[in-house]
Amino acid sequence: MPVKHNLFEDLKLSKEEVAKHRQTDALLNSLFGEYDSIDAEVVQAEANAAADDTVRKLKEKRLLIKDRIVQRLEQADNDAAAKNV
């Protein structure tokens, strides 16, 4: 049975930490929405036994969005550190 990917574990962030970031950053909130959407597509494709190529492309798209989320979180951390200097 296909399962939803645990992005919080990958990011090493709690749901509360992610919620805080999402509330203060509209772009990051949008990226998380895109991630949730594509993750649901991956789960659905796996459940429907879609062609391997289709599932692979969806997973690649999901990974690209995850990379953008990581970059945005790193930028936010760097901005916060710069304010504290």
N, C-alpha and C positions, 0 to 999 in steps of 0.2 A: 504494500500500500504506500503510495507516494506521500511524503510529508513536507510541510512548509519548512523552508530553510530558516535556521535560527540566526538572523543577522545580528542580534544583540550579542550573542556569544562570539561571533567573528569580530565584532567591534570592541569586545571586552567592556561593554557599557550596559548598565541596567536600563530597564524600560523607563524608569524615572529620569535618568540622565538624558536619554534620548528625547523624552517628552519635553524636558527643559530646553534642549537645543532647538527642537522643532518650534517651540513657542516664540523663540527669539530670532529665528532665521527662516524667512519665507522660502528662500531657495532650497535650503536643507529640508524643510517640510515637504516641498514639492518633490524632491528627490526620493524621500522616503515613501511618498505616495506612489511614485513611478516604480520603485523597487517592489512594494507590496503587490502592485498590479502585475508586474512581469513574473513575480514569484508564483502568484496564483495561476498564471498561464503555464508555467513550468509544471506545477503540480497537476493541472488539468491534462496537459499533454502526456505526462507520464501515466496518469490514471487511464487515459484513453489509448494507451499503447501506441502513441504517435511514432512516426518514423524517427529513427535515431538522429538523422540530420536536423529534423525540426526541433527536437528536444535540445540538441547541441547548440543550435543557433539561439534558442530562447535562453539557455544557460549563459551563453556568451554575452547576450544583451544584459542579463541580470548582473553579471560580473562587472560589466562596464559601468552600470549605475552604482554598484557597490563601490567601485573605485572612485567615482565622483563624490560619493558620500564621505569616504575616508579623506579625500583631499579637502573637502569643505570643513570637516571636523578639525583637521590639522590646521587649516587656515584660522579657524576660530580660536584654537588653542594658542597659536602664534600671536594673534591679535591681542588676546587676553594677557599673554606674557609680556608683550610690548607695553601695554598700559601700566603694568606693575613695575616697570623698570624705572 
